[in-house]
Amino acid sequence: MATARTVRGAVVIVTGASSGIGAETARELARRGALVALAARRVEELAGVERAIQDAGGQALAMPTDVMEARAVARLVERTVEVFGQVDVVVNNAGIGARLRYDQLAFEEIARIVQVNLLGAMLVSRAALPGMLERHHGAIISVASVAGLIATDPAYSATKFGLRGFALGLRRELRGTGVSVSLVSPGFIRTPLTAGRRGSGRLPGPEIVARAIARLIEHPRREAVVPSYYRGAIWAERLLPFVADRVLGGRR
Ligand SMILES: NC(=O)c1ccc[n+]([C@@H]2O[C@H](COP(=O)([O-])OP(=O)(O)OC[C@H]3O[C@@H](n4cnc5c(N)ncnc54)[C@H](OP(=O)(O)O)[C@@H]3O)[C@@H](O)[C@H]2O)c1
């Protein structure tokens, strides 16, 4: 299934493209010659990313989209096909965190986290898949998290474990179809999502995730963990979960 592809000329939908990892991924892929469809809710921020890409000589199309809305998601894919001809790659990146301890979260907030982080990715993938399967060509890359491998914040981790389950299952179902499915699982990255955390200024920037996504398009594989120094902690969680309970427990 894992055939090498090129970013140049590929039509890529990036969700959550108005800031952070999504905006950087869109800029990186456009720099490498991709045609990028930018999806997120904030119209001005999205237009700013579109402008920056076009000013640098790239091709981008801002499409204000709420991934919680099935009809908006269907329109996103239809419009991308109208403008760019097809969809080669989906980058499921839109995501939100939980700002409070689980017992303090409102029901609506819990539902929103699941809808954006998990259902949103499932809907965008579903909308883009028929065209990819018809052409026996495509890639679906989902931005999960180290929190989908090491349980941390309950609501957020639930969605990222779920997103990994979705992607890994879809990867098996699509074996042999020409459509690859991959995950990128970042650790802490310097973006608006982590702004305000202690030491956030020293975190690696979103460009390392953007480059990992470009590599996954060119050389599809199951999962990339970035930065790679999180791999030790992931093994420790698997082999010594009771130690991880002690280290991570009661932290919020
Ligand atoms: N930063 C980290 O340390 C880190 C680590 C691991 C994984 N991640 C994952 O990386 C992804 C990007 O996060 P980030 O750090 O770049 O944070 P960010 O800068 O806050 O970006 C989140 C993006 O998601 C979009 N979004 C939120 N709700 C949406 C909705 N209903 N429909 C469409 N788009 C929506 C936001 O755009 P609008 O508000 O304009 O809609 C924004 O563009 C997330 O999935 C996050 O879980 C981040």
The ligand as an SDF file (V2000), in Angstrom:
LIG
                    3D

 48 52  0  0  0  0  0  0  0  0999 V2000
    0.1660   22.0720   20.2270 N   0  0  0  0  0  0  0  0  0  0  0  0
    0.3830   20.8940   20.7500 C   0  0  0  0  0  0  0  0  0  0  0  0
    1.1660   20.7410   21.7230 O   0  0  0  0  0  0  0  0  0  0  0  0
   -0.2740   19.6650   20.1800 C   0  0  0  0  0  0  0  0  0  0  0  0
    0.1990   18.4220   20.5830 C   0  0  0  0  0  0  0  0  0  0  0  0
   -0.3980   17.2730   20.0730 C   0  0  0  0  0  0  0  0  0  0  0  0
   -1.4340   17.3640   19.1680 C   0  0  0  0  0  0  0  0  0  0  0  0
   -1.8930   18.5930   18.8000 N   0  0  0  0  0  0  0  0  0  0  0  0
   -3.0090   18.6310   17.8540 C   0  0  0  0  0  0  0  0  0  0  0  0
   -2.6740   19.4400   16.7630 O   0  0  0  0  0  0  0  0  0  0  0  0
   -3.8520   19.9690   16.1860 C   0  0  0  0  0  0  0  0  0  0  0  0
   -3.6710   21.4510   15.9570 C   0  0  0  0  0  0  0  0  0  0  0  0
   -3.5300   22.1000   17.2040 O   0  0  0  0  0  0  0  0  0  0  0  0
   -2.6330   23.3980   17.4180 P   0  0  0  0  0  0  0  0  0  0  0  0
   -1.7070   23.1010   18.5170 O   0  0  0  0  0  0  0  0  0  0  0  0
   -2.1110   23.8720   16.1240 O   0  0  0  0  0  0  0  0  0  0  0  0
   -3.7330   24.4050   18.0350 O   0  0  0  0  0  0  0  0  0  0  0  0
   -4.4300   25.7140   17.4500 P   0  0  0  0  0  0  0  0  0  0  0  0
   -3.4240   26.6850   16.9620 O   0  0  0  0  0  0  0  0  0  0  0  0
   -5.3960   26.1120   18.4940 O   0  0  0  0  0  0  0  0  0  0  0  0
   -5.2040   25.1750   16.1670 O   0  0  0  0  0  0  0  0  0  0  0  0
   -6.4220   24.4970   16.2280 C   0  0  0  0  0  0  0  0  0  0  0  0
   -7.0910   24.6420   14.8840 C   0  0  0  0  0  0  0  0  0  0  0  0
   -8.3120   23.8860   14.9050 O   0  0  0  0  0  0  0  0  0  0  0  0
   -9.3170   24.7090   14.3460 C   0  0  0  0  0  0  0  0  0  0  0  0
  -10.6520   24.3430   14.8090 N   0  0  0  0  0  0  0  0  0  0  0  0
  -11.1140   24.3110   16.0840 C   0  0  0  0  0  0  0  0  0  0  0  0
  -12.4130   23.9820   16.0920 N   0  0  0  0  0  0  0  0  0  0  0  0
  -12.7860   23.8260   14.7860 C   0  0  0  0  0  0  0  0  0  0  0  0
  -14.0020   23.5070   14.1540 C   0  0  0  0  0  0  0  0  0  0  0  0
  -15.1350   23.2730   14.8500 N   0  0  0  0  0  0  0  0  0  0  0  0
  -14.0190   23.4260   12.7960 N   0  0  0  0  0  0  0  0  0  0  0  0
  -12.9010   23.6670   12.0800 C   0  0  0  0  0  0  0  0  0  0  0  0
  -11.7070   23.9710   12.6350 N   0  0  0  0  0  0  0  0  0  0  0  0
  -11.6600   24.0520   13.9670 C   0  0  0  0  0  0  0  0  0  0  0  0
   -8.9480   26.1310   14.7550 C   0  0  0  0  0  0  0  0  0  0  0  0
   -9.4990   27.0670   13.8470 O   0  0  0  0  0  0  0  0  0  0  0  0
  -10.8040   27.9680   14.1130 P   0  0  0  0  0  0  0  0  0  0  0  0
  -10.8030   28.3390   15.5640 O   0  0  0  0  0  0  0  0  0  0  0  0
  -10.5690   29.1170   13.1890 O   0  0  0  0  0  0  0  0  0  0  0  0
  -11.9520   27.1210   13.7150 O   0  0  0  0  0  0  0  0  0  0  0  0
   -7.4450   26.0780   14.5700 C   0  0  0  0  0  0  0  0  0  0  0  0
   -7.1060   26.3600   13.2440 O   0  0  0  0  0  0  0  0  0  0  0  0
   -4.9910   19.6080   17.1340 C   0  0  0  0  0  0  0  0  0  0  0  0
   -5.6800   18.4680   16.6550 O   0  0  0  0  0  0  0  0  0  0  0  0
   -4.2690   19.2730   18.4170 C   0  0  0  0  0  0  0  0  0  0  0  0
   -5.0030   18.3740   19.2320 O   0  0  0  0  0  0  0  0  0  0  0  0
   -1.3290   19.7500   19.2740 C   0  0  0  0  0  0  0  0  0  0  0  0
  1  2  1  0
  2  3  2  0
  2  4  1  0
  4  5  1  0
  4 48  2  0
  5  6  2  0
  6  7  1  0
  7  8  2  0
  8  9  1  0
  8 48  1  0
  9 10  1  0
  9 46  1  0
 10 11  1  0
 11 12  1  0
 11 44  1  0
 12 13  1  0
 13 14  1  0
 14 15  2  0
 14 16  1  0
 14 17  1  0
 17 18  1  0
 18 19  2  0
 18 20  1  0
 18 21  1  0
 21 22  1  0
 22 23  1  0
 23 24  1  0
 23 42  1  0
 24 25  1  0
 25 26  1  0
 25 36  1  0
 26 27  1  0
 26 35  1  0
 27 28  2  0
 28 29  1  0
 29 30  1  0
 29 35  2  0
 30 31  1  0
 30 32  2  0
 32 33  1  0
 33 34  2  0
 34 35  1  0
 36 37  1  0
 36 42  1  0
 37 38  1  0
 38 39  2  0
 38 40  1  0
 38 41  1  0
 42 43  1  0
 44 45  1  0
 44 46  1  0
 46 47  1  0
M  CHG  2   8   1  16  -1
M  END
$$$$
